């Protein structure tokens, strides 16, 4: 109970102040010095290993506060892990995205009296914090403080981070030199090479950049992350060449991208445009047709719905183009309806309720499975946005606030449970304590009396070492004999007895008794000291029982008294913190909803623009199809007239007025054109209505 109250107090007092792999790494590094000797530190590592950094931070912070409050901290079990504990709390805060506090913790390590390796690792982590917070200049100033021996575990991570910082700050040449040295490192395969190509492009070295990305685009690996970097390199290189007016070369790189990878849609779209730029519209239809069958929520798919009929139009297949434009219009209209429903769903709060589901957060693929929820259609369109860094950070903050809200509500319920336990203890002890208190006072009085008597005996024995007093050690019988002899002497004196024989016998009896007392004095003194030592043992045992009784009585009293003010303060702090969390949750949730709605509005606007283009293109295609049909009909009519004029007996056939034939054909063509135009108009009106 006490430990939880301490944790509650600390967390609330400092309330204003993410992966299993990361936690495993922290645990391994924190215990690198040897065997775990502090269970509370081990508990914090356990929670960190589970990815529950809030629990780990609260426990480890409490343990550190108690450690620094000790008079002799070197006797505490945390003393053996104090350096790792201070470093670990900074790591936990870093992974919990408490960058400000993590920075302060790591700065304390840097400024402390620590080994060179520990200081360099702290400098690296602090620079990483600044880089993640998009403060490249602060990161640069920090990383440049690193000097001396670098820990082996960041042997390659440090130059990679330094190179990224150099790229952000415009020091491309330095970044290129660093990345060339670590390009072949297996743990950075793909990443270092890609960043090297980016640095070459930004430094103005276009040709070397192309060669470098081409090299990355041909890496062979079974690692999914490396394959993704390979696809990204080919995609970037392909679109860069496409923009530079080299579609033939661009097509080669775009075709390297995997069809099942995360960049496949963009690659298929770019491959089609590369073929179209070369006038190979029939070949552009191959990747575009494949792309058009994919999920329409993707931007590339939405764009290609116009690209496919465009290619058919360029191939003079206007009828097919018009039909596909009509299908694209229908698809856009359906998507706009879904987007409107999604926007309404977000405004109703369904989106936030969906993303904080417990069963989703326990699933590593929660972002993918989020698209499959039928009651939240907006999540189907926001997958790309939810995968972005900014939205992920905002969403994680909302997750953390939701968890804090649950934790505070849970602590509030705990306080009620503690109060009930305290009432039960009070009801049990209060009837018993008065009688126990009476017995305790009687026992206490006897204890004090016996201890005073013992102390007097001890003082007498110590004085007898200096000035012997045999009479003090006389037995009870001897004291009685001496007392009777003294009374006999007094009576004889009062009676005036002067008989020498009687007086001699009395004196002899007194002398014998006194002789025995003096002769046995040393033995009796030794026995008295031994008996006093035995008495001391009993007194010590009695004191232990007494102290145990006192502690038990105090524990019984303190188990239900004195908690009212503390619990009241904690309840007030929990209530205030809960109010702040709710306000922050509302603000954060509103910000997330605004981001989501803006994203959907942009999608809607883009679809409306596509709709306009599709309508005009469809009308143009119908017009071209009608004209082509008219031209074809005219050719057929001319061919038929020619055949009739060349047939035998043509002179005997009745004369035909060419004007009449032309009028009939014109009327027929006009009717077909009007029918096609009417169809176009009806489809346009339907689309507008939708």
Secondary structure, DSSP 4 states (H G I P E B T S, - for coil): -HHHHHHHHHHHHTTT---HHHHHHHHHHHTTTSS---HHHHHHHHHHHTT-HHHHHHHHHHHHHHHHT-TTGGGSGGGGGHHHHHHHHHHHHHHTT-HHHHHHHHHHHHHSS--HHHHHHHHHHHHHHHHHTT-HHHHHHHHTT--SPPPGGGTTHHHHHHHHHHHHTT-HHHHHHHHHHHTT-GGGTTHHHHHHHHHHHHTT-HHHHHHHHHHHTT---S-HHHHHHHHHHHHHHHHHHHHTT-HHHHHHHHTTS-TTSTTHHHHHHHHHHHHHHTT-HHHHHHHHHHHHTS-TTSHHHHHHHHHHHHHHHHTT-HHHHHHHHHHHHHHHHHHHHHHHHHHHHHHTTHHHHHHT-HHHHTSTTHHHHGGG-TT-THHHH-HHHHTSHHHHHHHHHHHHHHHHHHHHHHHHHHHHHHHHHHHHHHHHHHHHHHHHHHHHHHHHHHHHHHHHHHHHHHHHHHHHHHS--GGGG--HHHHHHHHHHHHHHHHHHHHT---HHHHHHHHHHHHHHHHHHHHTHHHHHHHHHHHHHHHHHHHHHHHHHHHHHHHHHHHHHHTTSS-HHHHHHHHHHHHHHHHHHHHHHHHHHHHHHHHHHHHHHHHHHHHHHHHHHHHHHHHHHHHHHHHHHHHHHHHHHHHHHHHHHHSTTTTTSPP--HHHHHHHHHHHHHHHHHHHHHHHHHHHHHHHH-
